[in-house]
């Protein structure tokens, strides 16, 4: 009996039972639903999974790749869940870039290293915020789309879509989705400070967009 026990112990010692491998993050990006789940997972692995599964790049988190993250969220859109995720890891400054209605890139702006800003610096920052307004800029035009046939160009500002003022990419994305079943819509494009109304088919426009700050005095004109 003792000899059998010794043989068993020797077998376990020489051939240890395999331990289950740690599961990676779960990312699902189906129509109308985005899921992100991670348990004690490297931030780098989460970002890589989002990029490979949903083709969404998240930049600006360099230096935090080895942090272990436990997070779970589900929403209708990637931007909804990614906003929650960024808030969870205490990142408040970021910008979304879209290709039509699809989120393609998130740029995280690192927090300022200095914490003791003077009152004059704070006042200058406040003045700068009041002097500029956020608008949506065409970053590039996709070949073969109606945007190209309409002559849209990088640098154009999309000021209105079907009568709705557009001041951030998400607003434009929502309007395009909500009105995709209409025949045609009116869109106000600004180029070189000159408004250009255009009529286009509802649905995908054919542009990649991002945020841009312009002088508030100029933005108030359209």
C-alpha positions as CSV (number, residue, x, y, z in Angstrom):
1,X,0.0,0.0,0.0
2,X,2.8,2.4,0.9
3,X,4.6,1.7,-2.3
4,X,1.4,2.5,-4.3
5,X,1.1,5.8,-2.5
6,X,4.7,6.7,-3.2
7,X,4.3,5.8,-6.8
8,X,1.2,8.1,-7.0
9,X,3.0,11.0,-5.3
10,X,6.0,10.5,-7.6
11,X,3.7,10.6,-10.7
12,X,2.0,13.8,-9.5
13,X,5.4,15.4,-8.8
14,X,6.9,14.5,-12.1
15,X,3.7,15.0,-14.2
16,X,1.7,17.8,-12.5
17,X,-1.9,18.1,-13.5
18,X,-2.4,21.0,-16.0
19,X,-4.0,24.2,-14.6
20,X,-6.7,25.8,-16.7
21,X,-5.3,28.8,-18.6
22,X,-6.6,32.2,-17.7
23,X,-9.3,33.3,-20.1
24,X,-8.7,36.4,-22.1
25,X,-11.1,39.4,-22.4
26,X,-14.5,38.9,-24.1
27,X,-15.4,41.4,-26.7
28,X,-18.5,41.2,-28.9
29,X,-19.6,43.8,-31.3
30,X,-22.8,42.7,-33.0
31,X,-25.6,44.8,-34.4
32,X,-27.2,46.8,-31.6
33,X,-25.0,45.3,-28.9
34,X,-21.5,45.7,-27.7
35,X,-20.1,43.6,-24.8
36,X,-16.8,44.0,-23.0
37,X,-15.8,41.6,-20.1
38,X,-12.5,41.2,-18.5
39,X,-11.3,39.7,-15.2
40,X,-7.8,40.6,-14.0
41,X,-6.7,41.1,-17.6
42,X,-3.8,43.2,-18.9
43,X,-5.0,46.5,-20.3
44,X,-2.9,45.8,-23.4
45,X,-4.8,42.6,-24.0
46,X,-8.1,44.4,-23.7
47,X,-7.1,47.1,-26.2
48,X,-5.7,44.5,-28.6
49,X,-9.0,42.4,-28.4
50,X,-11.1,45.5,-29.1
51,X,-8.9,46.4,-32.1
52,X,-8.8,42.9,-33.6
53,X,-12.5,42.1,-33.0
54,X,-14.2,45.4,-33.7
55,X,-11.5,47.3,-35.6
56,X,-11.5,50.1,-33.0
57,X,-8.1,51.6,-32.1
58,X,-7.7,53.1,-28.6
59,X,-4.6,55.3,-28.4
60,X,-3.0,57.3,-25.7
61,X,-2.8,54.7,-22.9
62,X,0.9,54.0,-23.3
63,X,2.5,53.3,-20.0
64,X,-0.6,51.6,-18.6
65,X,-0.5,48.4,-20.6
66,X,0.4,46.1,-17.7
67,X,-2.4,47.2,-15.4
68,X,-4.7,44.4,-14.4
69,X,-8.3,45.3,-15.2
70,X,-11.6,43.8,-14.1
71,X,-14.6,45.3,-15.9
72,X,-17.9,44.2,-17.4
73,X,-20.4,46.2,-19.4
74,X,-23.0,45.8,-22.1
75,X,-24.5,48.5,-24.3
76,X,-26.1,49.2,-27.7
77,X,-23.1,50.9,-29.2
78,X,-19.3,50.6,-28.8
79,X,-19.0,54.3,-27.8
80,X,-21.4,53.8,-24.9
81,X,-19.4,50.9,-23.4
82,X,-16.0,52.4,-24.2
83,X,-17.1,55.6,-22.4
84,X,-17.9,53.6,-19.3
85,X,-14.6,51.7,-19.6
86,X,-12.6,55.0,-19.8
87,X,-14.4,56.4,-16.9
88,X,-13.7,53.2,-14.9
89,X,-10.0,53.5,-15.5
90,X,-10.2,57.2,-14.6
91,X,-9.6,58.7,-18.1
92,X,-11.8,61.7,-18.7
93,X,-10.3,63.4,-21.8
94,X,-10.7,61.6,-25.1
95,X,-12.0,62.0,-28.6
96,X,-13.9,59.6,-30.9
97,X,-13.3,59.4,-34.6
98,X,-15.9,57.8,-36.9
99,X,-16.1,56.4,-40.4
100,X,-19.7,57.2,-41.2
101,X,-21.6,55.7,-38.3
102,X,-18.8,53.3,-37.3
103,X,-16.4,54.2,-34.4
104,X,-12.9,53.6,-35.6
105,X,-10.5,55.3,-33.2
106,X,-10.5,56.7,-29.7
107,X,-7.7,59.1,-28.8
108,X,-7.1,59.5,-25.0
109,X,-5.5,62.8,-24.0
110,X,-3.1,62.2,-21.0
111,X,-3.9,64.1,-17.9
112,X,-1.7,67.1,-17.1
113,X,1.3,66.2,-14.9
114,X,1.0,69.4,-13.0
115,X,-1.6,69.6,-10.3
116,X,-1.0,73.1,-8.8
117,X,-2.1,75.3,-11.7
118,X,-2.1,79.0,-10.8
119,X,-5.2,81.0,-10.9
120,X,-3.9,82.9,-14.0
121,X,-3.4,79.6,-15.8
122,X,-6.8,78.4,-14.9
123,X,-8.3,81.7,-16.1
124,X,-6.5,81.3,-19.4
125,X,-7.8,77.8,-19.8
126,X,-11.3,79.0,-19.1
127,X,-11.0,81.8,-21.6
128,X,-9.7,79.4,-24.3
129,X,-12.7,77.1,-23.7
130,X,-15.1,80.0,-24.0
131,X,-13.4,81.3,-27.2
132,X,-13.7,78.0,-29.1
133,X,-16.6,75.7,-30.1
134,X,-16.5,72.1,-31.0
135,X,-17.6,71.1,-34.5
136,X,-17.4,68.0,-36.7
137,X,-14.7,67.9,-39.4
138,X,-14.4,65.6,-42.4
139,X,-11.0,63.8,-42.0
140,X,-11.2,61.8,-45.2
141,X,-13.6,60.8,-48.0
142,X,-14.2,57.2,-48.9
143,X,-13.9,56.4,-52.5
144,X,-17.0,55.3,-54.4
145,X,-19.4,56.8,-51.9
146,X,-21.9,59.6,-52.3
147,X,-19.6,61.8,-50.3
148,X,-17.1,61.6,-53.2
149,X,-19.8,62.3,-55.8
150,X,-21.0,65.3,-53.8
151,X,-17.5,66.7,-53.8
152,X,-16.9,66.6,-50.0
153,X,-13.3,67.2,-49.0
154,X,-11.1,66.7,-45.9
155,X,-11.4,69.9,-43.8
156,X,-15.1,70.4,-44.5
157,X,-17.2,71.0,-41.5
158,X,-20.6,69.3,-41.2
159,X,-22.7,72.0,-39.4
160,X,-26.2,70.6,-39.8
161,X,-27.8,67.3,-40.7
162,X,-31.5,67.4,-41.6
163,X,-31.9,70.6,-39.7
164,X,-30.1,69.4,-36.5
165,X,-27.1,71.3,-35.3
166,X,-24.0,69.1,-35.3
167,X,-21.4,69.9,-32.6
168,X,-19.8,66.5,-32.0
169,X,-19.4,63.2,-34.0
170,X,-21.8,61.2,-31.9
171,X,-24.7,63.6,-32.7
172,X,-24.1,63.1,-36.4
173,X,-23.8,59.3,-36.0
174,X,-27.1,59.3,-34.1
175,X,-28.9,61.5,-36.7
176,X,-27.7,59.3,-39.6
177,X,-28.9,56.2,-37.9
178,X,-32.3,57.6,-36.9
179,X,-33.0,59.0,-40.4
180,X,-31.5,56.2,-42.5
181,X,-35.0,55.2,-43.8
182,X,-35.7,58.6,-45.3
183,X,-35.3,59.2,-49.0
184,X,-33.1,62.3,-49.0
185,X,-31.9,64.7,-46.3
186,X,-30.4,68.2,-46.3
187,X,-26.9,68.7,-44.9
188,X,-25.1,72.0,-44.3
189,X,-21.4,71.8,-45.1
190,X,-18.9,74.7,-44.4
191,X,-15.8,75.1,-46.5
192,X,-13.4,78.0,-46.1
193,X,-16.1,79.7,-43.8
194,X,-18.7,79.5,-46.6
195,X,-21.9,77.5,-46.0
196,X,-22.8,75.0,-48.7
197,X,-26.2,73.3,-48.4
198,X,-26.2,69.8,-50.1
199,X,-28.9,67.2,-50.7
200,X,-27.9,63.6,-50.2
201,X,-29.4,60.2,-49.7
202,X,-30.2,59.2,-46.2
203,X,-27.9,56.6,-44.6
204,X,-24.1,56.2,-44.9
205,X,-22.4,59.4,-46.1
206,X,-19.0,58.1,-46.9
207,X,-16.7,60.2,-44.7
208,X,-14.4,59.6,-41.8
209,X,-15.0,62.3,-39.2
210,X,-13.5,63.7,-36.0
211,X,-13.8,66.7,-33.7
212,X,-12.3,70.1,-34.4
213,X,-12.3,73.3,-32.4
214,X,-13.0,76.6,-34.3
215,X,-13.4,80.2,-33.0
216,X,-16.8,80.5,-31.3
217,X,-17.5,83.8,-33.2
218,X,-17.1,81.8,-36.4
219,X,-19.2,78.9,-35.3
220,X,-22.0,81.1,-34.3
221,X,-22.5,82.1,-38.0
222,X,-23.8,78.6,-38.9
